[in-house]
């Protein structure tokens, strides 16, 4: 019974937020189209790139704030916890639904971007490692906002995490662009997976696993869940 309730909660989130997910995919695909139609012109490449990452950042921000923070704000959580479901199962359902919903546009747009680079040749294939590093940043941001929204139990904490993540993307990109080992091969004909690239990617995906694990741990130690 408990497992079925958790499954229904996951399905409910997917049904409620399928439209924003679809819109983020449409926005990302349109940005790639602008990138392609520009034929290598710098202006359209910049606009397309910015809109591409904005689509990922917006959906990564919206899903935890609407699906977790608003649920508590509208006092729906008390009703949910009156159902035959444990706090950890609720946490699991929220993490599975939020991360799962984000993976749909994230994988779709990431794969589409890679296919565009491979097929059209508008930008050098050497930019692929850096592209993947930048694509992983909204994923990390999603996990931070989701974890803080669940553990923090207030709208203020969720908004603070949102502001922190959204204000950090530009700074992280600035510092990464100053790392020679990351940028030296971006204009090359083939992607180069040197130790620095692999270390950054490992740090990003390791952070995702760590944040999700820490969220489970902190939730499991709560005595007053509601």
N, C-alpha and C positions, 0 to 999 in steps of 0.2 A: 504493500500500500504506500509506504513511504517513498519507495523508488518511483512509483507511478506519479506521485504528487510532484516530486522533483522534475520528472520528465515533462509534466504538464506546465510547470513554471518555465522551463526552457522553451517549450513550444509556444507558450504565450508571448514570451519576449520576441521570438522570431516573427510571430504574426503581427505584433504591434509595430515593429521597427523595420519591416521588410522594405517599406517605401524609402526611408532615408538611406538604407543600404543601396537600393537600386539607383537613387539619385546620385550618390557618391560615385558609383560606377560610371553612370552617364557623364558626370562632370569630369572624371578622370579620363575617360575615353575621348571626350571633346578636347581636353587639353592635349592629348597625344595627337589628335587630328590637326590641331593648330600647329603643333610642333612639326608635323610632317608636311603640311601644306606650305609652310614657310620656305621649304626648299633650302634650308640651311641659313636663312637670314637670321641674324642675331636677335632682332626684336621679337620675332615669333618664337624663337627657341627659348628666350627668357620667359615670355608670357606663358608658353605651354608648360615649361618646367615648374614655374611657380604655382600655376593652377593645379598641376598634377599632385604636388605635395600638399597643397591646401585641401584638396579633396580627401586625402588620407588623414590629414590632421583634424579636419572638421568631424569626420565620422568617428575618429578615435576619441574625440572630446565629447561628442554628443551621446554616444552609447552608454557610458557609465553614468553621466550626469542625469540623463533622462531615465534610464532603466534602474538606477540604484538610489541616487539622491532624491529624485522626485517621488519614488515609491515610499520612502520614509517620510518625506515632507508632507505627502498627501495622506499619511497615516494608513497606508495599505499594508505596511509591514506587520502591524499587530494582527491583522486578519490572516495574513499568510502564515504567521507563526502559530496561529490557533489550529492550523491544519496538521495532520500527522506527518510532520517533517522536523528533523533536528536542525539546530543551527549550522552544523557543518554541512548537512545536505543542502540547506539553503545557500550557503556560501559556495558550494560546489556548483549548484545550478546557475548561480549568477556569474561565476567565473567561466563556466562552460558556454553559457549563452552569449556573454559579452565578448569573450575572446573569439568564439566561433563565428559570431556575426561579423566581427571585424576582419577575420581571415578571408571572408568572401570577397569584399572589395580589395583587400590588401593583396591577396594572391592573384586576383583577376588583373589588377592594374600593374603589379610587378611583372607578371608574365607577359602582359601586353607590351610593356615598356621594353623588356628584353627582346621580344620578337621584333619590335620596331627597330631597335638598334641593329639586330642581326640582319633583318631583311632589307631595310632601306639604306643603311650606311650613311645616314645624315650626320651622326656623331661617331667617332672612332669606337671600335669594340673595346679598346683599352679603358673606356669610361665605365664599363660594367661593374667592376668591383666597387668603385665609389658610388655608383648608383644604388647598389644593394645596401651599402652602409647607410646611405641617406634614407632608403626605404625602411630600414629597420628602426629608425629613430621614432616615427609615429607609433610603431608597435610597442616600443619601450614606454613611450608616453601614455598610451592606452592602459598598460599594466599599472603604471604609477597612479593614474587617476582612479582606476578601478579599485586598486588596493586601498588607497586613502579613503575613497567613498565608502567602502565596506567597513573598514576599521574605524574611521573617524566618526561615523554616525551623525554627521551634520552637513548642512549645505555649505557652511563656511569652509570646512576642510576640503570638500570637493572642489569648490571654486578656487581655493588657494592652490591645490594641486594642478588645476587647469591652467591658472595664470603662470605658475612655475614652469610647467612643461612648454606652454606656447611661447613663453619668453626665452626659453633656452634653445630652441631649435636654431635660431639665427646665430647665437653665440657658439654652439657646438659646430655648426657648419664653418664658421669663421676660423675656429681653432684647427679643425680637421684640414681645411684648405691650406693651412700653414705647415702641414707635415709633409716634407718632401717625398717620403717613401709612399705616401698615398697619392700624390698628385703627379709624380714624375712620369708615370706610364699611362695617364688618362688619355693622351693623344696618340697612343700607339695603336698598331693594327690588331693586336691580340690582348686579351685581358691577362694581367699579371697578378698572380695570387701570392704575393710575398708575405713574409712573416708579419709585417705591420698590418696589412689588410686582414689577414686571418686573425690576428690578435684583437683588432677592433670588432670584427664580426663576432668573434667568440665572446668578447666582453658584452656586446649588445644582447645576444641571445642567452648568455649566462645570466645577465641582469633580469631578463624576462622570467626565467625559471626561478631565480632567487626571489623576485618580488612576489610571484604567485605562491611560492612555498611559504614565504614570510606572512603573507595574507592568511593562509590556512592556519599557520601556527598562532598568530595573534587572535584570530577568531576563535580558535579552540580554547584559549585561555580566558575568554570572557565569561563572567558569571551572569551579568544582566545583559542579555542580547538585545532586547527591545529598548 
